[in-house]
Amino acid sequence: MGHVVCVAGQRGGAGKTTTAINLSAAFAMAEKKSLLVDCDPRGYATAGMGIDTAEVPGGLYEAMTGKIPVKDLLIDSELPFLKMLPAGIELARIETERMTEEGKEHILRDLIGDLSPSYDYITLDIASSLNLLAVNAIAASDSLIIPFQCELNALEELCRLLEILKELKEKFNRGIKIAGILFTLFDREERMAREIADAVRLHFNDMVYRTTIPKDDLVQRSCQQGKPIFLTELTSVGAQRYLELAEEFMNRWSPGVTGGENTQ
């Protein structure tokens, strides 16, 4: 069974979707069968992979509602080992259409369960708000990566997020673990960023990844071009760091191997 990792955060603009795209692509670069699932109705990951929802038969909404078999919705990427399940604005309808349905928090888990044997890693990108889709993703995942931008008040927000995740774990997925806190858009030249990073490392210790993702305009530009960084700037610092992140993750979370920290 493949390992399902959710990229989650309570603050927008911290590189969450960029990380989901490039981490899933880095798995593929390591020749691991990788699937990226866009769980956000805004479709940022879908656009970041260069997919026009008007040109595909459907996406996660059609899969979750059973309108189209999920295998018919998977999109090939330019990387041989990477596929994607896209999303569009219609995915927001899940919130209202399934709100009163029993077991609504586990629709995605059942769907991912059918896909998991075909992949080494499945990466879920969710919205910053912890809505029903986000709860579905958390309930379906083996682990969570939390992108963290070292800004004022971010540590307090991180602590609140972890408390919320602890509650969701107790209700919907006792097996989920924190795969790590990832510093993104990190600028070592900024004193405040260094001080916040030191405080997070002191407080959370081994939960913090050794790999950090720096501020890199090339990474943002690649997403705007609809491609992972490895297809536009393979030798860039950002590309190399995402490869390092994937290696660090896989050393700890190879399929079938448990590790990491839980939310308690």
N, C-alpha and C positions, 0 to 999 in steps of 0.2 A: 504494500500500500504506500502511496506517495505521502509526503509530508505537506500539510496544509498550513501556510503561514499567512497571517493577516497583518497588513501594514496599517497601523492605527494611530490616531493622534487627535487631541481635542482642539488643537489650534491650526488654523489654515496657514498656508504659506511657509510651512516648515520642511517642504520637500518630500511630503508623504507620497504623492503620486509619482513623482520623479524617481523615488526610491523603489516603489513597486515595479515600475517599468524596467528600470535598469538592474534591479536585483534578479527579476525573472529572466532578463536577457543574459545576465552573468551566469546563471545556472545553465542556460542554453549554450553559452560559450564554453562551459566545462563539459559539454556533450551530455548533460542531464536533460531528460525529457521534462519540459517546463510548460506550464499553462498559467497565463495571466487572466484573472477574472475581474472585470470592472463591476463593482457593486455600488457605484455612485451614479444616480440619474443624470448628473451633469456631464458624465462621460469624459472626464479629463484624461483618464488612462486610455480610453478608446481613441480620442483625438491625438494623444501623445504617441500612439502607435500608427498614426496615419490612416485610420479607418474611418470612412464616411458611412454613418449609419443608414443613410438613404440608399446605399448601394449594397447592403447586405440583407438577408431575409429576416433577420431579427437578432435578438441578443438575450441577455439574462432574463428579461421580463418574459419573453416567449418560453424560455426554458423553465422558469419557476412556475408558470401557469400551465405548463404542459401543452401549449399550443403547437410547438415545434420540438421534435426530439433534439436534445442538447448536442448530439453528435453532428447534427446538420447545421449547427450554429457556430461551430468552432472555425476560426479564421487562421490560415497559415500566415506566418510572418516571413520576413526576409532572412531570419535565422532558422536553419533547418530543424533545430530542436525546440523551437518556441511557437506555441499557438496561443490564441486569445479568444476569450468569450466576451464580446463587447457589450456595451450598455448605452441606452439613449434615454431621453426624457420620459418615455412611456414607463420606464422602470419605477417612477415615482408613484404610479397607480397601485403598486403592491401595498403601499402604506394604507390606502383606504379599502382596497378590494379584499385584503386578507386580515384586516384589523380585528375582526371578531371571530376569526377561524381558530379552532382548537389546534394547538401545535404549530401555530404560525411562525414561531421562532426557529423552527427546525426544517423549514422548507429547503433552504440552501444546503443544509447538512446532508439531507437525503440525496440531493442532486450531486453534490460533490462526492458523496460516497460511491456513486456510479462511475464517476470519472477517475477517482483516485488510483485504481489499479493500473491505469495507462500512463501515469506520470510519476516522475521522481519528486517533483516539487510543484505545488499549486500555490500561486501567490494571489491574495485577495486585496484589492484596493477599495477602501471604504471612504465615505464622506467623513468630515470632521465631527459632525453631529452624531450622537449615538442614537440613531433612529432604528426602526424595525429592521431595515436592511443591514445596518451595522451589527445589531444583535444577532441576526441570522449568520453573518460572517464570523462573529466571535464564537457562536455555538458550533460552527462547522470546522473551526480551526484547531490545529494541534498546538500552535504557538503564535505569539504576537511580537512584532518588531515595532518599537515606538520611536519614530524620528523626533529628535529634540533639537531645537534651535536655542542656543545659549543667549537668551534675552532676558530682560528684567521681568520678574514675576513668573517666568517659565517654570521654575522649580516648583512653585506652589501649584501651578496648573498640573504639572506632572503628578504630584502627590494626590491631587483630587482625582485625576484620571485613573490612577492605580486603585484608589478606593472604589471607584465606580466599577472598574474591571473585576475587582474582588467580589463585588455583589453579583455581577453578571455571571461570574464563574460559579458561584454557589447555586444560582438559579438554573443555568442552562448548559454548563460545560465544565464539570469538575476536573477534567483532564487537561485543560488548556494551561500553558505555561508562558511566562515572559521569555521570549528568545533573546531579548536584549534591548537596551536603550542606545540609539544611534545618534551621535552628534552630526547634524547636517548644517549646510551653509556655514561651516565653522571657519572663523578667521582667527588664527593664532596671534595676529598682530593686535587684536582688540583685547585690552586688559580685562574688561568686564566679561567678555566671552571666556577667557582663560579662568577667571575667578569662579564663574558659574560652573564651568566644566569641572574644576577641582572639587567644588561642593557636591556636585552630582556623583562624581566618582567616590568621594568620601562616604556619601550617604548610601549609595547603591552598589558600590564595590564591583563584583564580578558581573553584575547585570549590564554594565556599560561595555559596549564593544571597544576593542582596541582600535579598530579602524574608524576613522572619521572621514566625513564627506565634506570637502572644502567648498567655499564659494567658487563657482566655476561657470563663467558665462557660456562656455561651450556645452555644458550639460543642459542648461536652459534652452540654448539655441537648438539643440538636437531634438528636444521635446516639441518645440515649435515647428520643427521640420517633420514631425511625425515619425521619428526614429529613435531607437535606443542609442546611447552615446557610442556604442561599439561600431555602429554603422556609419558614423560621421567623423568621429575623432578618437580612433582606437588608442592612439598613443598619448592622449591627454591625461592629466592628473586625475580628473574625475572618472574617466574610464578605468584607470588602474585601481583607483580606490574601490569602485564597485566590484571589480574582480576580487580584490582583497576581502571585501565584505562577504561575498559569496563563499570564498574559501573558508573564512572564519566561521560562517554560519554552518557550512557543510561539515566541518570538522566536529562541530558540536551536535548537529542535527541531521546526520545521514539517515535516509529512510530506514525505519525499523530500529533506530537508536534513540533513546530518550536522553534528555539533558536539560540544561537551562534552569531557570528559577521560576517558581510559581508566583502567583499574585499575593501570597500571604507573607 
